[in-house]
Amino acid sequence: MNEKKIENSTLNLDLNLISLFDPVVCKVVVDLPGWLYDLSGGNGWKVDSEQESENYTSFFLKQGKKEAEVTLYHSGFAQVDIDGQLVFHGDMLEKSCKKAQLNYYRLDNGDKILLN
């Protein structure tokens, strides 16, 4: 039997790996002005105000005389209205929104989890 020993390894693995039963928090970060640029073709969107609810958060943005309302639901669903016209309605991650980034964190200490 031929065994190789690795005595000096520079690979440091966290032995306290997360298990399938550990609680995890999922967080979606959205570049709202960038997303509105993609949806409207115009840049310069600024967040004017926001309103939180138990199930969603709505952001109100302005670009000159244009107004937009972006509603992000905790489920990943989103709705975007620009000047009263619906321009997006659906699951942000399913529709490959390039301005949305999904991250996972450990609930017990807040450390970011990298998934392969």
Secondary structure, 3 states (H helix, E strand, C coil): CCCCCCCCCCCCCCCCCCCCCCCEEEEEEECHHHHHHHHHCCCCCEEEEEEECCCEEEEEEEECCEEEEEEEECCCEEEEEECCEEEEEEECCCCCCCCEEEEEEECCCCCEECCC
